[in-house]
Amino acid sequence: MVTRSRFVTNTGLSFAVVAGGMVAVSVLQLLLLLVSFPPRPGGVRERMAGRFAEAPWALNFVATHPVSWVLLVTVVSSITLVAALALLRRKNWGRRLFIAVLGVFLAWIAVALPSLLAMRPEDFAIRGSVPQGFYYPFLLIRAFTIGIGLLVVVVCIMIIVRLRTPSTRSEFDNGG
């Protein structure tokens, strides 16, 4: 009989809780967006397009396609929830799906990080002017976000490496 490692249990449980919360929040956001900003000509997309035309592409996409963004978050969170629950059940397809989801997440960070680095306080200007005193808090928030992002990258890589070791793979049905 193969022992069940705490690593797999804790990883699966942690990601199931976080992904479950993300699914719930993103579904509520989607409902809020659809009720508050129904799709129509001259709606939020058109209004935001001009405001964020010069913003980095990631910020521009999130601002001009909020429903698409929330749908993407909902789908990825749902897939992560399914993979985390399968990880808890020690299903090998769940381990592979979980590794794939983390890989997609790492790819997203690699693609979005340059956009984050390119953001300026002017991208958040209200009626053409940056709020007074916004510059240094903006730099602090950006530095904190980049630091957390890099920490998440390290943790994801560690999880992927650990899920691929022979001892961890042996815990799953079909032996990995």
Phi, psi and omega in degrees: 000134180273136179282152178265120182282150175293328181303309182295317180297312182293321178295311180299315181294316180299313182289329177295318180294312182295313181294321177299318176295320179295320178298313181298314181294317183291326175295318177296319177297319180298314178299317179298316179297316183291326179282317184282324184230070180299144180297125177197159177300137181078013182281200187300323182299313181292320179295320183282335183302316179291320183293323184252020182299323182266358182286158175304153190302321183295316178295320179299314180297313181297320182287324185265347179229058185298322181292316178299319180297313181293323175298318177299315178298320179297315181295312181296320178295321178295316178296320178297320178298315179298315180296319180294319178294322177292327176297317178296327179275000180062041175271129183295324177297328178291321177297315180293319178296320179297316177298319179296318179298316178296324176296318177296319179298316178296321178296319178299317179297318180298325181280322185276337183301315177300325178294320178296319179294333182276349181295144178233158177302330180297336179294342181249021182297140177252119182054040173088354181230146178280133179304139181299137179079011184273339189298307183289319173300324177299313179298321179294316179296317179296316179297317179297317180297317179295318178298314178296319178300316179293324176296318178297320177300313181298315180297316179298317179297318178298319179295315179300314180299316182293322179291343181264357180288150180302321181295322178286319179298330181291344178286340189264156179301146184069009175064020176090000000 
